[in-house]
Amino acid sequence: MSVLVWIEQTPDGPVSSSWELAGKGRELADALDGKLVALVMGAETSAAAAAAQAHGFDTVYTITDPALANYRLSAYAAGLKQAVTAGGATVVLAAATNFGRELTAYGACQLGAGLAADAVDLRVEGGKLVAVRSVYSNNILVDIVFETPVQVASVRPRSFPLLEASASGGEITALDLGLAEDDIPEKVLESKVTAGSEVSLTDASVVVSGGRGVASDPEKGFALVTELADVLDAAVGASRAAVDAGYIPYKHQVGQTGKVVRPDLYIAVGISGAIQHLAGMGGSKVIVAINKDSEAPIFEKANYGIVGDLYEVLPALTVAFQERLG
Ligand SMILES: Cc1cc2nc3c(=O)[nH]c(=O)nc-3n(C[C@H](O)[C@H](O)[C@H](O)COP(=O)(O)OP(=O)(O)OC[C@H]3O[C@@H](n4cnc5c(N)ncnc54)[C@H](O)[C@@H]3O)c2cc1C
């Protein structure tokens, strides 16, 4: 019996939520009296495997294969299945990133396992995993229980504290992918890295989001949002209205049909606070709203509110933070 965590690799290294799952995974493994196992897949795995070792996994499985150079669902799902079988895993976890959500969903089907998607908490009860999901804009928490021997969950980033590396880890064991290139239907013809070193929205501890409130001068409005975000080392988010109006690309959208974020600080600028937007950011620890309408619904959800014109408030805030943070 073991708890297996997929350590997703990106060009910048493993996704940081892997180390959140390392801490929670240890708690679950101890409760199940089992081992904590990491799985690292890629054309190159040594650095991520060493990082997993340093985060206290009892065993680190590596599957190193040129076919895994780019994420491809069928190849990664085959690797996941190999590792689950090799490690006798009964709990399989991955960060609920785009790839993590897809891999856990498809992987669960392949394993005949139950799936809890986008869980925000995990615990063991009676020797079984219980996954907690948040629904209706974080107003209700639902327990998901499993009827299958293998229990799979994708976990929303920033649900658990980050485990610091302690440099005490177990052995690294290499597994075979067991697939030839011809067996993989998806082919990657070209891949492009988006320009700039933006802070990832789902991993960010601070998010500054802009909404339709910038409509009178969207270019200036989002420049001001971005300036404040830069000073705070924050990611830039947006409401759907801002995305639909073409002020900013979809990848920045927060909400029911965008990304779900859970930062320590969420600053909503010119956003009214529609239920579909709250669905994506209602779990933020501290919410600050800037809106010129004191009756805007966002103020009901916000911990702090500034009633004012964003074109005046944002430059003043940016200067104030610059002075404070140097
Ligand atoms: C199926 C479905 C899915 C959806 N998914 C999402 C989703 O994922 N994410 C999402 O965000 N929405 C989503 N929506 C849309 C959602 O219902 C709202 O329409 C949207 O969130 C509104 O965006 P907004 O707050 O930016 O715009 P508005 O509601 O128009 O609010 C703009 C706010 O800016 C304020 N303002 C105006 N000028 C200024 C100024 N100069 N300074 C300060 N404040 C100012 C106004 O007072 C107002 O409160 C979805 C809707 C549906 C039906």
The ligand as a Tripos MOL2 file, in Angstrom:
@<TRIPOS>MOLECULE
LIG
   53    58     1     0     0
SMALL
NO_CHARGES

@<TRIPOS>ATOM
      1 C1        -21.6440   30.3530  -17.6180 C.3       1 LIG1
      2 C2        -20.8930   31.5950  -17.2020 C.ar      1 LIG1
      3 C3        -19.5580   31.4770  -16.8720 C.ar      1 LIG1
      4 C4        -18.8580   32.6050  -16.4420 C.ar      1 LIG1
      5 N1        -17.5270   32.4780  -16.0950 N.ar      1 LIG1
      6 C5        -16.8790   33.5420  -15.6050 C.ar      1 LIG1
      7 C6        -15.5260   33.4280  -15.1480 C.ar      1 LIG1
      8 O1        -14.8750   32.3820  -15.2290 O.2       1 LIG1
      9 N2        -14.9310   34.5500  -14.6530 N.ar      1 LIG1
     10 C7        -15.5790   35.7530  -14.5770 C.ar      1 LIG1
     11 O2        -14.9710   36.7410  -14.1000 O.2       1 LIG1
     12 N3        -16.8430   35.8860  -15.0180 N.ar      1 LIG1
     13 C8        -17.4970   34.8140  -15.5480 C.ar      1 LIG1
     14 N4        -18.7640   34.9710  -16.0310 N.ar      1 LIG1
     15 C9        -19.2910   36.3470  -16.2010 C.3       1 LIG1
     16 C10       -19.8260   36.9590  -14.9360 C.3       1 LIG1
     17 O3        -21.1800   36.6380  -14.7820 O.3       1 LIG1
     18 C11       -19.6990   38.5050  -14.9780 C.3       1 LIG1
     19 O4        -20.3420   38.9750  -16.1370 O.3       1 LIG1
     20 C12       -18.2580   39.0110  -15.0060 C.3       1 LIG1
     21 O5        -17.5340   38.4250  -13.9590 O.3       1 LIG1
     22 C13       -18.2590   40.5120  -14.8380 C.3       1 LIG1
     23 O6        -16.9640   40.9920  -14.9650 O.3       1 LIG1
     24 P1        -16.5640   42.3720  -14.2730 P.3       1 LIG1
     25 O7        -16.8060   42.2770  -12.8270 O.co2     1 LIG1
     26 O8        -15.1950   42.6920  -14.7520 O.co2     1 LIG1
     27 O9        -17.5520   43.3950  -14.9980 O.3       1 LIG1
     28 P2        -18.7650   44.2100  -14.4020 P.3       1 LIG1
     29 O10       -19.7370   43.3070  -13.7440 O.co2     1 LIG1
     30 O11       -19.2420   45.0680  -15.5180 O.co2     1 LIG1
     31 O12       -18.1260   45.1060  -13.2540 O.3       1 LIG1
     32 C14       -17.2410   46.1550  -13.4890 C.3       1 LIG1
     33 C15       -17.0340   46.8450  -12.1700 C.3       1 LIG1
     34 O13       -16.0650   47.8730  -12.3330 O.3       1 LIG1
     35 C16       -16.4700   48.9880  -11.5430 C.3       1 LIG1
     36 N5        -15.8240   50.1640  -12.1350 N.ar      1 LIG1
     37 C17       -16.1450   50.7950  -13.2890 C.ar      1 LIG1
     38 N6        -15.2910   51.8100  -13.5200 N.ar      1 LIG1
     39 C18       -14.4200   51.8240  -12.4970 C.ar      1 LIG1
     40 C19       -13.3070   52.6530  -12.1500 C.ar      1 LIG1
     41 N7        -12.8860   53.6330  -12.9590 N.pl3     1 LIG1
     42 N8        -12.6550   52.4040  -10.9990 N.ar      1 LIG1
     43 C20       -13.0560   51.4120  -10.1580 C.ar      1 LIG1
     44 N9        -14.0950   50.5910  -10.4270 N.ar      1 LIG1
     45 C21       -14.7620   50.8010  -11.5950 C.ar      1 LIG1
     46 C22       -17.9790   48.9920  -11.6010 C.3       1 LIG1
     47 O14       -18.5040   49.6720  -10.4770 O.3       1 LIG1
     48 C23       -18.2850   47.4910  -11.5960 C.3       1 LIG1
     49 O15       -18.5270   47.0240  -10.2850 O.3       1 LIG1
     50 C24       -19.4900   33.8580  -16.4310 C.ar      1 LIG1
     51 C25       -20.8450   33.9620  -16.7840 C.ar      1 LIG1
     52 C26       -21.5280   32.8360  -17.1690 C.ar      1 LIG1
     53 C27       -22.9810   32.9790  -17.5200 C.3       1 LIG1
@<TRIPOS>BOND
     1     1     2 1
     2     2     3 ar
     3     2    52 ar
     4     3     4 ar
     5     4     5 ar
     6     4    50 ar
     7     5     6 ar
     8     6     7 ar
     9     6    13 1
    10     7     8 2
    11     7     9 ar
    12     9    10 ar
    13    10    11 2
    14    10    12 ar
    15    12    13 ar
    16    13    14 ar
    17    14    15 1
    18    14    50 ar
    19    15    16 1
    20    16    17 1
    21    16    18 1
    22    18    19 1
    23    18    20 1
    24    20    21 1
    25    20    22 1
    26    22    23 1
    27    23    24 1
    28    24    25 2
    29    24    26 1
    30    24    27 1
    31    27    28 1
    32    28    29 2
    33    28    30 1
    34    28    31 1
    35    31    32 1
    36    32    33 1
    37    33    34 1
    38    33    48 1
    39    34    35 1
    40    35    36 1
    41    35    46 1
    42    36    37 ar
    43    36    45 ar
    44    37    38 ar
    45    38    39 ar
    46    39    40 ar
    47    39    45 ar
    48    40    41 1
    49    40    42 ar
    50    42    43 ar
    51    43    44 ar
    52    44    45 ar
    53    46    47 1
    54    46    48 1
    55    48    49 1
    56    50    51 ar
    57    51    52 ar
    58    52    53 1
@<TRIPOS>SUBSTRUCTURE
     1 LIG1         1 GROUP 0 **** ****
